[in-house]
Amino acid sequence: MLEPEPYLVTDLTQLPGRAEAVVLPSSADEVAQVVAWCYERDVPITPRGGATGLAGGAVADGGIVLGLERLNRVRSFDPLLWRLHAEAGVTTATVQRTARESGLFFPPDPGAAELSQLGGNVATNAAGPHAFKYGATGAWVTGLEAVLPPGDLVTVGGAIRKDVAGYDLKSLLIGSEGTLGIVTAVWLRLIPAPEVTLPVVAFHRDTPAGCDAILRVLGSGITAAAVEYLDLEALASGAAAYEAGVPAGAGFMVIAEADGSAEEAERIRAELAEALSEGALAVHSPRDRVGLEALWRWRGGLAFAVIARRGGVVSEDVVVPLDRLAEAIEGTVELGRRHDLVALSFGHAGDGNLHSTFLIEPDDAEELGRALAACEDLFELAVSLGGSVSGEHGLGLLKRGQLARQWQPRALELHAAVKAAFDPKNLLNPGKKLAVGPSFAGARRSSSSAGRA
Ligand SMILES: Cc1cc2nc3c(=O)[nH]c(=O)nc-3n(C[C@H](O)[C@H](O)[C@H](O)COP(=O)(O)OP(=O)(O)OC[C@H]3O[C@@H](n4cnc5c(N)ncnc54)[C@H](O)[C@@H]3O)c2cc1C
């Protein structure tokens, strides 16, 4: 008898994956039936949303891939109560648009919004530029419906804005990367949309000057909605496409945004301009809608401009305390020097979240090896600065085994105990998040699709 060929499945990381079957249930009950069937037969399950994750979390190694895309209904939307209840396969952009059409705002803004799904956002606790003011996805989740092994459909929280009864199981599921349960629906709280958003762009000579300006923003108590940065090489990657022009000698760019009512946004914009202008080479502030949209579009395309420089990158999403940001940015460049690679970073400055990136030729295995070694040093650097190996994308497959770098043994034991309590047979996304064992770095390819992040 012929054995069926495994499906070759991957995600945007292009890590090689394989699965015996791809299952696309249409309802939460069907998800529960699939999980029960798999649990009875010891079949591993890899949940998959829009497959835009940047840590290889949705890449399977055998068993089934469980795609959530058919769970795509908004179950209820109550604009007058600022809340929405949607299934896991609804895209981020659909949630954002639905809210906007009624004057409301869903602040989490990870890139790839047309593809990424609510369930994937919850599973990675995805964030974006506006997490600085508004927090990551989890800050907007009031309840989850999820299928937990061995196949139980469970609800934690709901359309309630507070809940301190019991342990916070909802928060355990948020960011668990599909290793504890499969999210089938999410209750979200929304807020009225800000009337106006006004960006301020500042160019500084170098990283210390730029980071000082960012610290001044915080120290002055200015409630910016977003504070982003680009270092020298990141700026060089996108400079040609930056319509307003990059001033000569600029080695660091800050993009901050004010929002609120027209009056409030204008006040914050002026405060931002003042805090960022000390020692700056140039400060400008597009006010018209076209200029504003062009700025964020340019920022959204930056990762692709970075990739275009040599065809490939190895990029990580470390995070450090804000007062150590300059050291982490300069440390990334120094690691590039040490490993003979062009290194750069950009990211969510307000949250201390870097996208530290090493440029490589996609087919140069030796160069890839050096970039992976640089990433190991980068993780060490982040942890030594009091930071974390991942601020946004999670551990997935790519950062397998990295937890031990930053958690103490007792905390690691608790991680293992939590996993065993939810998933005693270790069938939910095995090999991800907690897994110790061989690093997955060997199977890694350079990314040609790393995101804005
Ligand atoms: C261009 C681009 C820009 C990006 N920008 C950002 C950014 O600014 N900030 C940020 O945080 N991320 C960013 N990302 C990463 C990614 O988009 C987010 O992590 C996104 O939320 C993943 O959603 P997804 O539906 O694509 O999940 P997938 O990639 O399909 O899966 C991600 C993880 O979640 C699990 N999972 C998916 N659905 C479920 C479910 N229903 N139940 C349980 N587990 C599930 C998977 O098993 C996997 O471990 C970016 C990616 C790209 C390509």
The ligand as a MOL file (V3000), in Angstrom:
LIG
                    3D

  0  0  0     0  0            999 V3000
M  V30 BEGIN CTAB
M  V30 COUNTS 53 58 0 0 0
M  V30 BEGIN ATOM
M  V30 1 C 5.4380 42.2010 7.6930 0
M  V30 2 C 5.2960 41.7030 9.1070 0
M  V30 3 C 5.2560 42.6130 10.1480 0
M  V30 4 C 5.1060 42.1840 11.4810 0
M  V30 5 N 5.0310 43.1160 12.4640 0
M  V30 6 C 4.8640 42.7160 13.7360 0
M  V30 7 C 4.8010 43.6860 14.8050 0
M  V30 8 O 4.9000 44.8860 14.5750 0
M  V30 9 N 4.6230 43.2170 16.0520 0
M  V30 10 C 4.4960 41.8760 16.3400 0
M  V30 11 O 4.3090 41.5130 17.4950 0
M  V30 12 N 4.5740 40.9530 15.3440 0
M  V30 13 C 4.7580 41.3370 14.0710 0
M  V30 14 N 4.8370 40.4070 13.0770 0
M  V30 15 C 4.7440 38.9820 13.3990 0
M  V30 16 C 3.3290 38.3800 13.1780 0
M  V30 17 O 2.6030 39.0400 12.2180 0
M  V30 18 C 2.5120 38.4240 14.4260 0
M  V30 19 O 3.1300 37.6770 15.4160 0
M  V30 20 C 1.0820 37.8630 14.1760 0
M  V30 21 O 0.3110 38.2260 15.2590 0
M  V30 22 C 0.9990 36.3730 13.9550 0
M  V30 23 O -0.3410 36.0300 13.6070 0
M  V30 24 P -0.6570 34.8310 12.5990 0
M  V30 25 O -2.1360 34.6840 12.5430 0
M  V30 26 O 0.0220 35.0350 11.3130 0
M  V30 27 O -0.0320 33.6180 13.4150 0
M  V30 28 P 0.8190 32.3750 12.8720 0
M  V30 29 O 2.0810 32.8470 12.2660 0
M  V30 30 O -0.0370 31.4910 12.0520 0
M  V30 31 O 1.1510 31.6580 14.2460 0
M  V30 32 C 1.9400 32.2750 15.2210 0
M  V30 33 C 1.9420 31.4000 16.4830 0
M  V30 34 O 0.6320 31.3850 17.0510 0
M  V30 35 C 0.0960 30.0590 17.0690 0
M  V30 36 N -1.3220 30.1810 16.7300 0
M  V30 37 C -1.8530 30.7590 15.6070 0
M  V30 38 N -3.1970 30.7570 15.6950 0
M  V30 39 C -3.5030 30.1850 16.8870 0
M  V30 40 C -4.7320 29.9040 17.5610 0
M  V30 41 N -5.9100 30.2270 17.0320 0
M  V30 42 N -4.6760 29.3010 18.7660 0
M  V30 43 C -3.4850 28.9730 19.3350 0
M  V30 44 N -2.3060 29.2110 18.7420 0
M  V30 45 C -2.3210 29.8190 17.5460 0
M  V30 46 C 0.9220 29.2580 16.0890 0
M  V30 47 O 0.9790 27.9000 16.4200 0
M  V30 48 C 2.2760 29.9300 16.2180 0
M  V30 49 O 2.9510 29.4360 17.3360 0
M  V30 50 C 5.0090 40.8030 11.7510 0
M  V30 51 C 5.0680 39.8850 10.6960 0
M  V30 52 C 5.2150 40.3200 9.3910 0
M  V30 53 C 5.2660 39.3070 8.3100 0
M  V30 END ATOM
M  V30 BEGIN BOND
M  V30 1 1 1 2
M  V30 2 1 2 3
M  V30 3 2 2 52
M  V30 4 2 3 4
M  V30 5 1 4 5
M  V30 6 1 4 50
M  V30 7 2 5 6
M  V30 8 1 6 7
M  V30 9 1 6 13
M  V30 10 2 7 8
M  V30 11 1 7 9
M  V30 12 1 9 10
M  V30 13 2 10 11
M  V30 14 1 10 12
M  V30 15 2 12 13
M  V30 16 1 13 14
M  V30 17 1 14 15
M  V30 18 1 14 50
M  V30 19 1 15 16
M  V30 20 1 16 17
M  V30 21 1 16 18
M  V30 22 1 18 19
M  V30 23 1 18 20
M  V30 24 1 20 21
M  V30 25 1 20 22
M  V30 26 1 22 23
M  V30 27 1 23 24
M  V30 28 2 24 25
M  V30 29 1 24 26
M  V30 30 1 24 27
M  V30 31 1 27 28
M  V30 32 2 28 29
M  V30 33 1 28 30
M  V30 34 1 28 31
M  V30 35 1 31 32
M  V30 36 1 32 33
M  V30 37 1 33 34
M  V30 38 1 33 48
M  V30 39 1 34 35
M  V30 40 1 35 36
M  V30 41 1 35 46
M  V30 42 1 36 37
M  V30 43 1 36 45
M  V30 44 2 37 38
M  V30 45 1 38 39
M  V30 46 1 39 40
M  V30 47 2 39 45
M  V30 48 1 40 41
M  V30 49 2 40 42
M  V30 50 1 42 43
M  V30 51 2 43 44
M  V30 52 1 44 45
M  V30 53 1 46 47
M  V30 54 1 46 48
M  V30 55 1 48 49
M  V30 56 2 50 51
M  V30 57 1 51 52
M  V30 58 1 52 53
M  V30 END BOND
M  V30 END CTAB
M  END
